[in-house]
Amino acid sequence: MVKLGAIYLNGGEFAGHRYLSRAYVDLAQERGYELGSLGKKGTYGKGGMAGQMLFYSLADHMAFAWHGFGEEDSNGLRIAVTEKLTETV
């Protein structure tokens, strides 16, 4: 799952292969396709049905994800991470 974040971070490429066009990546980030903006410029995320989460930050050049066993299991972690990533420094 974190590979999707890495693909977006790298303009549609991962490990030397192009998976998404640069134009699509730019459009997806601009319009909020698939991944939504989290408030801090260049920070995006997407949640899954059972507590899975994917975040990536263009400014920090990082992506991370976790799997959950239900929304209640990861809700506190999601809130803490979202708050940290959307802080303005």
Residue, then its C-alpha position, 0 to 999 in steps of 0.5 A: m500500500v505504501k508503494l502507491g504513496a511512493i509512486y505519487l511522491n515520485g511523479g508517477e514512477f517507482a523503482g525506475h518504472r512509470y505507473l502513472s503519467r506525471a499529468y495524472v499525478d498532478l491532476a489527482q493532487e490538484r483535484g483530490y482524486e483518490l487521495g485527499s489533501l490533509g490541510k498542510k500543503g503537499t500532504y495527502g492521505k486515504g483511508g480504507m474500509a477496515g482502518q487502513m491508512l496511507f499518507y504521503s508528504l511532498a514537503d517531507h518526501m515521505a510516505f507511510a501506511w498501516h493496516g488495521f483490523g477495523e476502524e476503531d483499532s486505528n482511529g486514535l493513530r489516524i487522528a494523531v498522525t493527521e494532526k502531526l502531518t497537518e501542523t504548520v511549523 
